[in-house]
Amino acid sequence: MKTKPFNLIDEPFIPIVTKDGPTTVSLRDALADADSIIGIDMRRPTDAIALYRMLLAVILDALGQPTSVHEWRTMFEIGRFEPERLDPYFIQYHDRFDLHGDHPFYQARGLEPSSGRWRSIALLRPEVASGNNVPLFSSDTEATLQPLTPAEAAVLLISCMGWDTAAIKTGALGDPTVKGNKTTGNPTGPLGQLGVVLPQGSTLFETLVLNVPIGTASEEDLPAWRRDWTPVWSQHQPKGIKELLTWQSRRVRLHEDDGLITAVTVAAGDRLLFTPPALEPHCLWRQVEPAKNSPVSVSQRPVRHQPGRSAWRGMNALLSLEEHEGNRDKFSTSLALRQISRAKWLSDDFPLDVLCVGVVYGNQSAVVEDIVADAIPLPLKALSDKDGEPLRNVLMDLVASAESTRKALNDLDANIRRAEGGEAVPWDKGEHPGDSFMGRLDSPTLRVLHGIQRDPDRYEQGMAAWQRVVWADASRLANDMLNGAAPTSISGHRSGNRKEPLRLSDAEGIFWHALNAALPEHATYPEEER
């Protein structure tokens, strides 16, 4: 049966959010109307990240890469992506954006499984229970999954290249590495190896331009749709930012039946030697000692997001503008945020958000266990090299104060248990009140960040107000813990190397001293809080 064309330039497939609510638009409309679109729909955050990066590659290929801050600023101040500049590009490469044409988008034409057996479309849906991939909260299974519309398949195809799970893949005819109709040793998609950090503005236009990297484009640097793909893959480094943003980590072919996608082949694709620190714009970095026996010397590695940990708790790394060359376990911010720190034309109250997305894999990265997604407002002035240093220090102090408060509550719990004659809960097991308490800080922390973003010169008042809220909440929790202690804790018990018994009053005194130190802007006596 002849396939039906589905061209991404013309057909709506990108899920977006406008002031009127969610909808879908074509590639051309997403860019031509980017100044009136709020952003890509975040209900599937991994898909959104992959789409942002694909759109960014289109912009770079169609409009060119700015070579200076001045050119970058000019692109931003135009205020829109002009259709008269986009349309010639879309006309020239129109056939390259069809899902089923002679150059199928993000696919290898004629790709066939060496076993002759096509696989379920569940391979494009990592949240669906299929084979060895059994997510904890999957509402669908491979058996209940309905065929995909071309629009749905297009989004999942783009997302698959960035986030696909690792391990065994279907062997493809023509791939010399196939053994037993399979390929092994496949890493996750390149985004799966990062904790993605993507700056956002108030519109899709602002978001894309804020993420456009300044640099010199290479003629060899091509996005995926300007190349033809075969089952043969290689391990190499990208020739530039467009290749990296559209990295073909898999060889894929969609099987269409009467206008719907009913099956798929997902085979091995290109592999990165390492994530390139000088090129990857969307992750934080940790300085590491290069591995002695590694053929590749790498001193920086991407930082992964921790599940259950709010993005604001990593604000120190977001604000680390220096690269800390040679210092072990030091962090530095993303290339995109470092470049934004040079955008002196943006006002101090510019509404900059940072979107943080990552995947937690399990069982040798062959299954998806969790998806981490969070966003925080980041006061732009804090990214300024010199003028922002006082504000930057205050925000780093906020994170440090929160962590010290967490530790004080956990220590209080441990000391109450010791005073009762028991043992403290190991740090890596069980529940800890301080760790649970951090979730209660999300609302006041985001509130103060929004306030400082709107009025960055009032950061001292914002910090003092935040400390008062944290003090009050921590005090209430601590008093509940103290009131719930067993009567035997009053006389106490010996613990560790202490010569004297550890009493409940000792645990209380240690806690209030620690809380005073953690929140010095509101260092008051506990009696005043009762």
N, C-alpha and C positions, 0 to 999 in steps of 0.2 A: 504494500500500500504506500502511495506517495505521501511523504511527510508534508505537513502544513508549515509554511514559513512563520517564524516568530522572531521579529527583529527588535532588539532591545532599544534601538534608537527611537522606534515609533510606538511600540507596545508598552502599556503601563505594567510595571513589575516592581518598582522600587517603593517600599512602604515608607511613607513620610507622615509628618505631622504639620498641619497648618493651623492658623488661628481658628479655622472652622472645624478642626478635628482631623482624624487620620484618614488617609486615602492612599492610592497608588498612582504613580506617574511613570512616564517613559524616561529614558536616559536624557533625551534632549530637553524635555520639559523640566526635569529635575535641575538641570544646569541653567537653562534659560530663565527659569522662575526662582532660582536659588535665593534671591534677595527677599522673596516673600514666603519662603518655606522655613519653618522653625528648625526642622532637622529630620533625620531619619528616625523612624519609629523604633523605640528601644524595647519593645516587648520581647524581641529576640536579640539580646545585646551582642552576641557573637556575630550574627548576621549583619547587624548594623555596622560593626567595626569593619568587616570585610567590604561592605558596600562603600563606606567612607573612603577606604583606601583605593578601591577601584575607581571611584569618581575622581579622586585626587590624581590618579594616573592619567585619566582622560584629560583633565585640565592641563597637566604638564605637557602631554603630547600634542594637544590641540593649540594651546596658547603659548607654549614655550616656558622654560624655567627662568625665573629672574636671576640675574647674575650679581645683583647688589641690593642693599637695603632700600635704595631709592626706587629701583624697579619694583620691588616687593610692595613698597608703600603705594606706588602708583596703581598697582593692580588692586589693592585694597580700597583706595579712595575712588576708583571708578564706580564702585558700589554694586556692580552686577557683572555677570558673564555675558558679554554682548553676543546675541544670536548671529549677527552678521560675521562674527569671527569663528563661531562654533560650527555653523552650517556647512561651510566649505570642507571642514574636516569630516563631518558626518556623511557628506556626500561621497568624499573620496574613499572612506573606509566602511561604507554602509554594509557591504556584504560580509564584513568581518564581525558584525554584531548579530548575526542570525544564528539561532540555536541549531538549525538544521541545514544550513547551506553548505556550499563547497568548502568553506573555511569555518566550521562550526565553532561558535564562541566558547572559549575555555575548554575545548575538547580536542581529541585526536581523531581526525577523520578516519573512518573505517576500522576503528579499534575493535578487536574481537577477543573474547576470553579464550585462552588456549584450551580450556576444558570444553568449550562450546556452550557453557551454561552461564546465562546472564543472571545477575543477582537482584535482590529486592531493592526497591528505592529506599528502604530503611537505612542503607549505607550512607545516604545523604542526610539522615535525621538521627544524629547521635543520641538524642534524648529518648529515642524509641527502643524498646527492648527487642534485640535481634541477635541471634547466635550467642556469643559469649558476652555481648554488651547488654547488661541488665541493670539499667539505672534504678535507683531506689524508688523513685516516684513517677515511673512511666505510666501514663494512662493509656498509651497505645502499645500494640505489639506488631511484629512483622505481619502477622496474619490479619490484623484488623486495619492495617494502613491502607488508605484509599490512594488511587493514582494521583499524581501531581499534575496541576495545570502547568503550562509552560512558564507562567510568571513565577509560580512557587519554585519550580525546578531551577530557574535562572538564579534566584537568590541563593538557594541551597548549593548550587554548583559553585558560585563565587565563594560562599562561606566554607565549603569543603576544602578548597585550596589552602585556606588559612588555618583551619582548626581540626582537620581530620585526625582520627586516632592513629596510633602507631601499629607496629607489628605486621602480621601477615596480610598481604594484598593479593587480589586475583592476578594470576599470571596472564600476560597479554601476548598474543601471537606477534612474533617479531622482536620480542624483548629477549636478548641473549642471556639474561640473568635468571630466567624462569627455571625453576626446578619443581617437578611434580605439580605443574599448573599453579604454582604460587611464587611470590617473592617475599623474602624475609628481611629483617633488619631495617624496615622502614621507620623513620622518625615520625613524630607528629608533624602536622603542618607548621609552618614557621611562626604563626601567631600563637600556637599552642605552647611554644617555648618561651613566651614573653608574659609579663604582666603589662598589658597594653595601657598606655597613658595617652589619651587623645584630647588636646585642647578644643574647647567649643566656644563659639560666639553666640550671639542672639539669633542668627539666621544660618541657614545652610551655606550661603555665600561666605559669611564671615568665618565659619568653621573651616571651610575648604581653603580659603586664602591664608588663614592663620597657620595652616599645616603645610602650605607650599614651601619647600625648602629652597633656600638660596644656593646656587651653585652653577657649575658649568656643565651643560648637557653633553653627553657623548653620543655620537652618531650610532654607536653600537648598542646603546641602551634603548631597547624597544619594549613596549607593553606586550602582554601575551597575545592580544588579538592581531598583532602585526607579524606574527610568526606562525608557521605551520608546524604541527606537532605530530610526532610518530611515537610508536611504543618504546623507542630507545630513549633512555634517560641517562643523566650523568650527575656527578657530584662536583660542584664548582661554586664560585662566588658570583653574585650578580654584577653586571657591567654598569649598573646605575640604579637610580631610585625607581624608575618606571618598571624595570624588571623585578626589583625587590617587591614593590607594591602589588604586582600581579604574578608573583612567583607560582609556577606550575608544579606544585608538590605532588600532584597525582596526574596520571593520564586517565581521562574520563570520557565516556561516551554515553549519552542518553538514548534510551530506546523509546520511540514514540509510537503510539497506536491510536489512530482516530483522534488526534489532537491532544492526547494525554500522555504523560510520561509514566510508563508502567514498569520499566526495569532499567538497570544501569550496570555499567562495568566501571569499577574503580580500581585502577592498577597503579603500580609504582611510578613515581615521578621524580623530578629533580630534587637533589638534596643539597642543602647548604653545608659547607665545611664548618661554619660558625656564623652566628648572627653578627653582621658587620657593625662595630660601634661607630664608625665614621659615616654610616649610611642610614641605619635604622632610626627613624625619627620618633617612634612611639613607645618607648620603654625607658625605665630608670636603669641605672647601671651600678654595679658593685665592683670595686677594684679587687682583684684577686691575684694571687701568685700564679704565673704561668706554669702549667703542668710540665714537669721535667721531661717526661718521655713522650710528650705529644708532638706530632709533626707540625702543629700549628701553635704559635706562641700568641696567646690571648690574655691580656691583662684586665679586660673588662667583660663582665658577663651580665646578661639581663636579670633584673629583679622580678621574681614571680609574686603575684598577689597571694596573701594568705586568706583562706576561707574563714569567715566569721570575724574578720578584722576590718573595721570601717576605713575608708580611704583616708580620712583626715588624720588617722594615726600614722600614716606614712608621709605627713607633710614635710618632715625634715628632709627627706630625700627629694621631694618635689621642689624644694627651695634651695637645694644645694647646687649653686651655679658653677662652682669650681669642680674640676675633674679629679682633684686629689691624686694626681699621678703618683704611683708607687706606694701609696698608703693602703695597706691591707684592710679589707672590710669597710672601706669608706664608700659613700654613695655619691652619685652625681645625677642631676636631673636629665630629662630627655632632651634630645637635640631640638625638638619642636619648641619646648618651653624655653630652652636657652636662647633660641632665635627670637621668640616673642619678647624676651627681656630686652632686646635691642630695638623694639618698636616704640621709640620715644614719642611718636605722634599720637599714640593711643592715650586717652585720658586715664588718670589714676583710678577713676571709678568705672572703668570699662567692665562689663559683666562677663568676665572670663570664668568658665567652668572647666573642670578637668574630669573627663570620663575615664573610669578605670574598669577594665574588663579582663578576665582571665578564665582559663579552664583548669579544673583540678582533675587530672587523670589518675586512674588506678590500674592495677594488674599490668605492670610494665607499659603503662600509657596506652593500653589497648581498649580501655573503656573510659567513659566519661562519668566521673563521680559527682562533680559539682560545677556550677558556673558562678563565678564571682563578678558582680556588677555593682558599681557604686559611682556616684558623682559628687564632687564638692565644689563650692565657689572658691576661687583662689584670688585674693586681692592682688590686682596687677602690680600695684606699687611695691609689693614684697619681692617682685622679680627684678626690680631696678637695682643696678650694681651697688651704688653708693647711697642714693636717696632712700632706698628701701631697706637699708640695713637695720635701722631700729625696729621697723615693723616686722621684718623677717625674724629678728631675734625674739620678738614678743610671740610670734606664732610658733616658733620652735620651743619657746618656754611653755606655751600652752600644752603642746604635746608632752613635754617632759613632766609637767605638773599632773597631767592626766595619768601618765604611767606611774608616777610616784604615789598618787592616790590609789591606784589599782593595787600597787604593792603593799601599801599601808593596810588596806582592807584584807588582803590575803594573809598578811602577817598577823593581823588581829585574830582572824579565824584560826590560824595555826597556834597562836599563843593561848587562846581560850581552850582549845583541845588539849594542849599540854597542861594547862592549869587544872583541867578536869582529870588529868592522869592518862590521857590518850596520846595518840601520835598525830602529827600533822599529815594532811593529805598530800601525797607526792605531787610535785608541780605539774607533772605530765599526766596525772590521772584524776578522775573524779571532778567534782564541781568546786569552783573557787569563787567566792562572793565578789572579789575584786574584778575578776574576768567578766562575770555577768554584769557588773556595775557599768562597765565601759559602754555597753549598749544604751544605757540610760543617758549617756553623755552626747549621743548623736544629735538630738534635737537642740540642746543649748549650744553645742559647738557649731552646728550649721547656722544657727540663728546669729551668733556673734560673727561668723565669717561673712555672712550676707551683710551685716551691719557695717563691718570694717570695709567691705568692698564698696559699699555706697558712700562711706565717709571715712577714708583711710587715715585721716589725721586724728581721729578719735579712738585710736586703737588702745590707748591706756585705759580709757573708761570702759571700753568693751572687754578688756582683759579682766578688770576689776569686777565687772558685773558677772562675767563667766565664773570667776573664782567663788563669788558669793553663792551662785547656784550650785556649783559642785560641792562646796562646803556643806551647804544645807542638806543636800541629798546624801552625801557620804556620812554626815553626822547621824541622820535618821537611820540609815542602814547599820551603822556601828552600834547605836544605842539598842536597836532591836537584837543584834547579836549578843551584846552584853547582858541585856535583860533575859535572854533565853539560855544563858549559861547555867550549868548544873550547880546546885548549892556547894558541892565539894570543891568547886573552883575558888571559892572565897578563901579557904585556907591554903589551897594550892598544892602542887606536887613538884618534886624535883624533876628537872628536865635537862638532858645533855650534861654539860660540865658545870652547871650552876651548883654552887654550894648551898644556896638558899632555895626554898621552894618558889616556883613561879606561881604567883597568885593572880586572881582576876584583876585586882587593882594594878598590878604590874603591867598586865596586858593592856589595860585601859590607858595607863600613862604612856606607854610606848607608842600606842596608836595616836593619841592626841599630839604628841611631840612630832611624829612623822607627818601628820596632816598639816600641822603648822608650817613645817618645812616645805611641804608640797605646794601649799596655797598661801604664800606669805602676804598677798594682798588682802587676805581675810583671816588673819591669824588672831582669832579671838578665843576666849575660854569656852569650853564646851557647855558650861552652865548657861551662857548667854544664848545658846542655840536651843535649849530645852524648853 
